[in-house]
Amino acid sequence: MSFDEIANLLVKDITKAEISFERLKKILEETEQGHSFFNHWIKDRTNFQSLKTQSAFHGHLIEGKKGWLEKHDFGITLEIMNKVLTPGGEVAIHGFGGAKKDLLVYYALCPELENFVSLIAWIDTKSSMNAWTKISELVSQKDDQRVLQFSNKCGILLPNRIHPSHDQDATLVSKEFYESQYDWRFAHYLFDDGKTIIAHNSPLNFRKIFIDEWDKKESLVEIRTTLGRVIEIKKNSVDVSVPCITGPPEKRHFHKSETLNGDSLKIGSLYYFQIFKIAGPENIEIHIKNVSDASSVDIVGMFLAYTTYLLHLGNMRLNVLNAEKFEKLFNLYYDQSGKFCNRNRDELDAMNHLDWKTIQFGFTNSFTKWIDSELYVVPPLLRRFLSKFDPETEDVIIKKFDDSLKTKNHACFTEIPYNSKDNRMFSRVDKAKINKFYDYINFLINEKRFILKIEQKYPPLQRDVQINWLRNIF
């Protein structure tokens, strides 16, 4: 059995039900393709299920019989990245007696889940019709100012699968103030430097999508981003010098997607790269799907955003840095970017008069907040939830979440705090909702550590080495 055939059995993005462990093990005994990838899949799926059912989350990650998250108290927003009307085709469905249905598979950024996601939509079903109508409106109007919003009625299969389910409340909403949350270039949770871009993340994070919307061929893909300088362009590939947060840059070999316009690349220029890691029978190939111009300032900014997020996951805290430490990191990355751009006068000039406060606001403000001279990571999921509270209450909740994470106190709020006017900050009903949301945030941190293989193995992997380096410099 080929790699693609096993993937079709294993990754049932369409019918939702996945192959049993026993059957997969038997299949792998009879094939020579993809052993490492699929064996890791088996192991990770077992461990991920154990993670979701830990007592620390108080049963708030309730899943139905088919593994889809039920009764979640949060909505999500999606920035559709493959904005075409029909990315997909006809699929024979066993549950309908083999009848063929029109299936669409979109891939999108989801800030609330801090991941890329696949969105499955059936054109001629009631459950998907509302979502499909909204997506077609986005595509036909070439609308880049709004995103698709689902309520808590949508289906979520962790870590990154979405189905409209019977969410008739799906709508289009403005990108609001934090527009950068929906720009793939600045998605801090997808970013990699020269060392981690080749890191093997959990196979569970790979989704079946149509890379080329016109050839109707599905691939098993994980989406990441990076930036670097093009040093050689070949017919089907590109060599790129990718800077690292510490040490010299790494030379990386990327395949060119068939849809990528080769004329858009110039040797010696800096670019953001949207990376598709495609799983195959021999190894994981890294393909460039999209590019965008970058600058020396972007190197400093994305390194700081990436580091802030890395410390958040590595230390399992919301409080990650104070002003002094942030400025120290800024100076380190300013020098690192300067070394990388030392032969380009224009790139060096762009960094003149750059200060850490401007960079912090421009690259991390969408997912962080300063409280008492301390920088806290406020995940988009939490920020949306806190928007109904006044600023004083919001700060108290963030600090209490951080303290509970630090002390591993899974109860969080046991009493209702009082504000500066000696009034209760929230009701008992709100207290229960806040504690439930703490469980969501606690799980989200643990999930990302699991997906990105942070402190999961010995010897330490790339991100572990970087986290230890960051701890040492402080």
C-alpha positions as CSV (number, residue, x, y, z in Angstrom):
1,M,0.0,0.0,0.0
2,S,1.4,3.4,-1.0
3,F,2.0,6.4,1.3
4,D,-1.0,8.3,-0.2
5,E,-3.3,5.3,0.3
6,I,-2.3,4.9,3.9
7,A,-2.8,8.7,4.4
8,N,-6.3,8.4,2.9
9,L,-7.2,5.8,5.5
10,L,-5.5,7.6,8.4
11,V,-6.4,11.2,7.8
12,K,-10.2,11.2,7.4
13,D,-10.7,14.9,7.1
14,I,-13.8,14.1,5.0
15,T,-15.7,11.4,6.9
16,K,-14.3,12.4,10.3
17,A,-13.7,8.7,11.4
18,E,-10.1,7.7,11.5
19,I,-8.5,4.2,11.1
20,S,-8.0,2.1,14.2
21,F,-4.5,1.6,15.7
22,E,-4.7,-2.1,15.1
23,R,-5.4,-1.9,11.4
24,L,-2.8,0.8,10.8
25,K,-0.1,-1.3,12.5
26,K,-1.0,-4.3,10.4
27,I,-0.9,-2.2,7.2
28,L,2.6,-0.8,8.2
29,E,3.9,-4.3,8.6
30,E,3.1,-4.9,4.9
31,T,4.5,-1.7,3.4
32,E,7.8,0.0,3.2
33,Q,6.6,3.6,2.8
34,G,6.1,6.2,5.5
35,H,6.9,4.0,8.5
36,S,8.5,6.8,10.6
37,F,5.8,9.4,9.8
38,F,2.8,7.1,10.5
39,N,4.4,5.4,13.5
40,H,4.9,8.8,15.0
41,W,1.2,9.5,14.1
42,I,0.1,6.5,16.1
43,K,2.2,7.4,19.1
44,D,1.1,11.1,19.1
45,R,-2.6,10.3,18.6
46,T,-2.5,8.1,21.8
47,N,-0.6,10.7,23.8
48,F,-2.7,13.6,22.5
49,Q,-5.9,11.9,23.6
50,S,-4.4,11.4,27.0
51,L,-3.5,15.1,27.2
52,K,-7.0,16.2,26.4
53,T,-8.5,14.1,29.2
54,Q,-6.1,15.2,32.0
55,S,-7.9,16.2,35.2
56,A,-6.2,19.6,35.1
57,F,-8.7,20.7,32.4
58,H,-11.8,19.6,34.5
59,G,-13.5,17.9,31.7
60,H,-14.0,21.1,29.8
61,L,-12.7,19.6,26.5
62,I,-15.8,17.5,25.9
63,E,-15.7,15.5,22.7
64,G,-18.4,13.6,20.9
65,K,-18.3,10.0,19.7
66,K,-16.4,11.0,16.6
67,G,-13.8,13.1,18.5
68,W,-15.2,16.6,17.7
69,L,-15.2,19.2,20.4
70,E,-18.6,19.8,21.9
71,K,-20.0,22.6,24.1
72,H,-17.0,24.8,23.7
73,D,-17.7,28.3,24.9
74,F,-15.8,30.3,22.3
75,G,-16.1,31.3,18.7
76,I,-13.3,31.4,16.2
77,T,-12.3,33.6,13.2
78,L,-10.7,32.4,10.0
79,E,-8.6,34.2,7.4
80,I,-9.1,32.0,4.3
81,M,-5.8,31.7,2.5
82,N,-6.9,29.8,-0.6
83,K,-9.6,32.3,-1.7
84,V,-11.0,30.5,-4.7
85,L,-14.7,29.4,-5.1
86,T,-14.2,25.7,-5.5
87,P,-11.0,24.2,-4.0
88,G,-12.0,20.6,-4.1
89,G,-14.2,18.2,-6.1
90,E,-16.6,15.3,-6.0
91,V,-16.1,12.7,-3.3
92,A,-17.8,9.4,-2.9
93,I,-19.3,9.1,0.6
94,H,-19.8,5.7,2.2
95,G,-22.6,7.0,4.5
96,F,-24.6,8.0,1.4
97,G,-24.3,4.6,-0.3
98,G,-21.3,5.7,-2.3
99,A,-23.1,8.8,-3.8
100,K,-20.8,11.6,-4.7
101,K,-20.9,15.0,-3.0
102,D,-19.2,18.3,-3.8
103,L,-16.5,18.8,-1.2
104,L,-14.6,22.0,-0.6
105,V,-11.4,22.2,1.5
106,Y,-10.2,25.6,2.6
107,Y,-7.1,26.3,4.6
108,A,-7.0,29.3,6.9
109,L,-5.3,31.2,9.7
110,C,-7.1,30.8,13.1
111,P,-5.7,33.2,15.7
112,E,-7.9,31.7,18.5
113,L,-6.4,28.2,18.0
114,E,-3.0,29.7,17.2
115,N,-2.6,27.5,14.2
116,F,-3.5,27.0,10.5
117,V,-6.7,25.0,10.1
118,S,-8.5,23.1,7.4
119,L,-12.2,23.9,6.8
120,I,-14.4,21.3,5.3
121,A,-17.5,22.4,3.6
122,W,-20.1,20.4,1.6
123,I,-21.8,22.7,-0.9
124,D,-25.2,21.0,-1.0
125,T,-25.8,20.4,2.7
126,K,-27.7,22.5,5.2
127,S,-24.8,22.4,7.7
128,S,-22.3,24.0,5.4
129,M,-24.6,26.2,3.3
130,N,-24.3,29.3,5.4
131,A,-20.5,29.1,5.7
132,W,-20.2,28.5,2.0
133,T,-22.4,31.5,1.2
134,K,-20.1,33.7,3.4
135,I,-16.9,32.3,1.8
136,S,-18.2,32.9,-1.7
137,E,-19.0,36.5,-0.8
138,L,-15.4,37.0,0.4
139,V,-14.0,35.4,-2.8
140,S,-16.3,37.1,-5.3
141,Q,-15.8,40.5,-3.7
142,K,-12.1,40.0,-3.3
143,D,-12.7,41.2,0.3
144,D,-9.5,41.4,2.4
145,Q,-11.0,43.6,5.2
146,R,-13.2,40.9,6.7
147,V,-12.8,37.4,8.1
148,L,-15.1,34.4,8.5
149,Q,-16.4,34.1,12.1
150,F,-18.0,31.0,13.6
151,S,-19.9,30.9,16.9
152,N,-19.4,28.2,19.5
153,K,-21.7,25.9,17.4
154,C,-19.1,25.1,14.9
155,G,-17.3,21.7,14.9
156,I,-13.6,21.7,16.1
157,L,-11.5,18.6,15.9
158,L,-8.3,19.4,17.7
159,P,-5.7,20.4,16.9
160,N,-6.7,22.1,13.6
161,R,-9.8,20.8,11.8
162,I,-13.0,22.8,11.4
163,H,-16.4,21.9,10.2
164,P,-19.3,24.5,10.0
165,S,-21.5,21.8,11.6
166,H,-24.9,23.4,12.0
167,D,-23.6,26.9,12.9
168,Q,-26.2,29.2,11.2
169,D,-24.5,32.1,13.0
170,A,-21.4,32.1,10.8
171,T,-20.9,35.6,9.5
172,L,-18.3,38.0,8.2
173,V,-16.6,40.5,10.6
174,S,-14.1,43.3,10.3
175,K,-10.5,42.5,11.1
176,E,-10.8,45.2,13.7
177,F,-7.7,46.8,15.3
178,Y,-5.4,43.8,15.2
179,E,-5.4,43.3,11.5
180,S,-1.9,41.7,11.7
181,Q,-3.4,38.6,13.4
182,Y,-4.8,37.7,10.0
183,D,-1.6,38.3,8.0
184,W,0.3,35.1,7.4
185,R,3.6,37.0,7.5
186,F,3.1,38.1,11.2
187,A,1.5,34.8,12.5
188,H,4.0,34.4,15.4
189,Y,2.6,30.9,16.1
190,L,3.7,29.7,12.7
191,F,7.1,31.4,12.5
192,D,10.4,29.5,12.3
193,D,14.0,30.7,12.1
194,G,16.8,29.0,10.2
195,K,17.1,26.2,12.7
196,T,13.5,25.3,13.5
197,I,12.2,25.5,9.9
198,I,13.4,21.9,9.5
199,A,12.1,20.8,12.9
200,H,9.7,17.8,12.8
201,N,6.5,18.8,14.5
202,S,3.7,16.4,15.4
203,P,2.2,14.6,12.4
204,L,-1.2,15.3,13.9
205,N,-0.7,18.9,12.8
206,F,-0.7,17.9,9.1
207,R,-3.9,18.4,7.1
208,K,-5.2,17.1,3.8
209,I,-5.6,20.1,1.5
210,F,-5.4,21.0,-2.2
211,I,-2.1,22.7,-2.8
212,D,-2.9,23.6,-6.4
213,E,-6.6,24.4,-6.5
214,W,-6.8,23.4,-10.2
215,D,-5.2,19.9,-10.3
216,K,-7.5,18.5,-7.5
217,K,-4.7,16.6,-5.9
218,E,-4.7,16.4,-2.2
219,S,-1.5,16.5,-0.1
220,L,-0.8,16.0,3.6
221,V,0.5,19.5,4.6
222,E,1.7,21.6,7.5
223,I,1.9,25.3,7.0
224,R,4.8,27.4,8.5
225,T,6.4,30.8,7.8
226,T,9.9,32.1,7.8
227,L,12.0,34.8,6.2
228,G,15.4,34.9,4.5
229,R,17.6,36.0,1.6
230,V,17.5,34.2,-1.8
231,I,20.9,33.1,-2.7
232,E,20.2,30.8,-5.7
233,I,17.2,30.2,-8.0
234,K,16.9,26.9,-9.9
235,K,14.2,25.5,-12.1
236,N,12.2,23.8,-9.4
237,S,13.9,25.0,-6.2
238,V,15.4,27.9,-4.3
239,D,18.3,28.1,-1.9
240,V,17.7,30.6,0.9
241,S,19.9,31.9,3.7
242,V,17.6,31.9,6.7
243,P,18.7,33.9,9.8
244,C,18.7,32.4,13.3
245,I,18.0,34.0,16.6
246,T,21.4,32.9,17.7
247,G,24.4,31.8,15.7
248,P,25.1,32.1,11.9
249,P,22.3,31.8,9.3
250,E,21.4,28.5,7.8
251,K,21.3,27.7,4.1
252,R,18.0,25.9,3.4
253,H,16.8,24.3,0.2
254,F,13.1,24.9,-0.7
255,H,11.1,23.5,-3.5
256,K,9.1,25.9,-5.6
257,S,5.3,25.4,-5.7
258,E,4.0,25.1,-9.2
259,T,1.7,28.1,-8.5
260,L,4.6,30.3,-7.4
261,N,5.7,32.9,-9.9
262,G,9.4,32.4,-10.2
263,D,9.8,35.9,-11.6
264,S,8.7,37.3,-8.2
265,L,12.0,36.2,-6.7
266,K,15.3,38.0,-7.0
267,I,18.7,36.8,-5.9
268,G,20.0,38.8,-2.9
269,S,16.5,40.0,-1.9
270,L,14.8,39.5,1.5
271,Y,11.4,37.8,1.6
272,Y,8.8,36.3,3.9
273,F,8.2,32.7,2.8
274,Q,4.9,30.9,3.3
275,I,6.1,27.3,3.7
276,F,4.2,24.1,3.0
277,K,5.7,21.0,4.6
278,I,4.5,18.1,2.5
279,A,4.6,14.6,3.9
280,G,5.7,11.9,1.5
281,P,6.9,8.3,1.3
282,E,10.6,9.2,1.8
283,N,10.6,12.4,3.8
284,I,9.0,15.8,4.4
285,E,9.6,18.2,1.5
286,I,9.6,21.9,2.1
287,H,7.8,24.0,-0.6
288,I,7.4,27.7,-1.0
289,K,3.8,28.5,-1.6
290,N,3.8,32.3,-1.3
291,V,6.3,35.1,-0.8
292,S,6.3,38.8,0.3
293,D,9.0,41.4,0.5
294,A,10.8,41.7,3.8
295,S,13.3,44.0,5.4
296,S,16.0,44.1,8.1
297,V,13.4,45.5,10.5
298,D,11.2,42.5,9.9
299,I,14.0,40.2,11.1
300,V,14.3,42.1,14.4
301,G,10.5,42.2,14.8
302,M,9.7,38.6,14.0
303,F,12.6,37.4,16.1
304,L,11.1,39.3,19.1
305,A,7.6,38.0,18.4
306,Y,8.9,34.5,18.0
307,T,10.9,34.7,21.1
308,T,8.1,36.1,23.2
309,Y,5.9,33.2,22.1
310,L,8.6,30.7,22.7
311,L,9.2,31.9,26.2
312,H,5.4,31.7,26.8
313,L,5.3,28.1,25.8
314,G,8.7,27.1,27.3
315,N,8.0,28.6,30.7
316,M,4.2,27.9,30.6
317,R,3.5,31.4,31.8
318,L,1.7,34.5,30.5
319,N,4.3,36.8,32.1
320,V,7.3,36.4,29.9
321,L,9.5,39.5,30.1
322,N,10.0,42.8,31.7
323,A,11.0,46.0,29.9
324,E,14.7,45.6,30.7
325,K,14.8,42.0,29.4
326,F,12.8,42.9,26.3
327,E,15.2,45.7,25.5
328,K,18.2,43.3,26.0
329,L,16.6,40.9,23.5
330,F,16.0,43.8,21.1
331,N,19.7,44.7,21.2
332,L,20.7,41.1,20.6
333,Y,18.5,40.8,17.6
334,Y,19.4,44.2,16.3
335,D,23.0,43.1,16.2
336,Q,22.0,39.7,14.7
337,S,20.0,41.4,11.9
338,G,22.9,43.8,11.4
339,K,25.3,40.9,10.8
340,F,22.9,39.2,8.4
341,C,22.5,42.5,6.4
342,N,26.1,43.7,6.8
343,R,26.7,43.9,3.0
344,N,23.5,45.8,2.2
345,R,23.7,49.5,3.0
346,D,19.9,50.1,2.4
347,E,19.0,47.3,4.8
348,L,21.3,48.7,7.4
349,D,20.0,52.2,6.9
350,A,16.4,50.9,7.5
351,M,17.4,50.0,11.0
352,N,18.7,53.5,11.9
353,H,16.8,55.1,14.8
354,L,15.0,51.8,15.5
355,D,13.9,51.4,19.1
356,W,12.5,48.5,21.1
357,K,9.2,50.2,22.0
358,T,8.4,50.7,18.3
359,I,9.2,47.1,17.5
360,Q,7.3,45.8,20.4
361,F,4.2,47.7,19.4
362,G,4.4,46.8,15.8
363,F,5.2,43.1,16.1
364,T,3.9,41.8,19.4
365,N,1.1,44.2,20.5
366,S,-1.6,42.0,19.0
367,F,-0.9,39.2,21.4
368,T,0.7,40.9,24.4
369,K,0.0,43.5,27.1
370,W,2.1,45.5,29.5
371,I,0.9,45.3,33.1
372,D,3.1,47.0,35.8
373,S,6.2,47.1,33.5
374,E,5.8,43.4,32.8
375,L,5.0,42.0,29.4
376,Y,2.2,39.3,29.4
377,V,1.2,37.1,26.5
378,V,-2.6,37.5,26.0
379,P,-3.6,34.8,23.5
380,P,-6.2,36.0,20.9
381,L,-8.7,33.5,22.4
382,L,-8.3,35.1,25.8
383,R,-8.2,38.7,24.5
384,R,-11.6,38.2,22.9
385,F,-13.0,36.7,26.1
386,L,-11.7,39.5,28.2
387,S,-13.1,42.3,26.0
388,K,-16.3,42.4,28.0
389,F,-14.5,43.3,31.3
390,D,-13.2,46.7,32.4
391,P,-9.4,47.3,32.2
392,E,-8.8,46.8,35.9
393,T,-10.6,43.5,36.0
394,E,-8.9,42.4,32.8
395,D,-5.5,42.9,34.4
396,V,-6.4,41.0,37.5
397,I,-7.7,38.1,35.5
398,I,-4.5,38.0,33.4
399,K,-2.3,38.1,36.5
400,K,-4.3,35.5,38.2
401,F,-4.1,33.2,35.2
402,D,-0.4,33.6,35.2
403,D,0.0,32.9,38.9
404,S,-2.1,29.7,38.6
405,L,0.0,28.6,35.7
406,K,3.2,29.3,37.6
407,T,2.1,27.5,40.7
408,K,0.2,24.8,38.8
409,N,-2.9,25.6,40.8
410,H,-5.7,24.4,38.5
411,A,-8.4,25.9,40.6
412,C,-7.6,29.5,39.6
413,F,-10.3,31.8,41.1
414,T,-11.6,30.4,44.4
415,E,-12.9,33.8,45.5
416,I,-14.2,36.8,43.7
417,P,-11.7,39.7,44.0
418,Y,-12.7,43.3,44.8
419,N,-11.8,46.3,42.7
420,S,-10.3,49.7,43.7
421,K,-13.8,50.9,44.6
422,D,-14.3,48.0,46.9
423,N,-16.9,46.3,44.6
424,R,-16.9,42.7,43.4
425,M,-15.2,42.5,40.0
426,F,-17.6,39.9,38.6
427,S,-20.5,37.7,39.5
428,R,-20.4,34.0,40.5
429,V,-21.6,33.0,37.1
430,D,-18.8,35.0,35.5
431,K,-16.4,33.3,38.0
432,A,-17.3,29.9,36.7
433,K,-16.9,31.1,33.1
434,I,-13.5,32.6,33.8
435,N,-12.3,29.4,35.5
436,K,-13.5,27.4,32.5
437,F,-11.6,29.8,30.2
438,Y,-8.5,29.3,32.3
439,D,-8.7,25.6,31.5
440,Y,-8.9,26.4,27.8
441,I,-5.8,28.6,28.0
442,N,-3.9,26.0,30.1
443,F,-4.8,23.4,27.5
444,L,-3.8,25.6,24.6
445,I,-0.3,26.1,26.0
446,N,0.1,22.3,26.6
447,E,-1.3,21.5,23.2
448,K,1.2,23.9,21.4
449,R,4.1,22.4,23.4
450,F,2.9,18.9,22.3
451,I,2.6,19.9,18.6
452,L,5.9,21.8,18.5
453,K,7.7,19.0,20.5
454,I,8.8,21.4,23.3
455,E,10.4,19.4,26.1
456,Q,9.0,16.2,24.7
457,K,12.2,14.3,24.0
458,Y,15.8,13.8,25.0
459,P,18.2,14.9,23.7
460,P,16.6,18.4,23.5
461,L,15.2,19.4,20.0
462,Q,15.8,22.7,18.3
463,R,13.2,24.7,20.2
464,D,14.3,23.3,23.5
465,V,17.9,24.5,22.8
466,Q,16.6,27.9,22.0
467,I,14.5,28.1,25.1
468,N,17.5,27.1,27.3
469,W,19.6,29.7,25.5
470,L,17.0,32.4,26.3
471,R,16.8,31.4,29.9
472,N,20.6,31.5,30.2
473,I,21.0,35.0,28.8
474,F,18.6,36.3,31.5
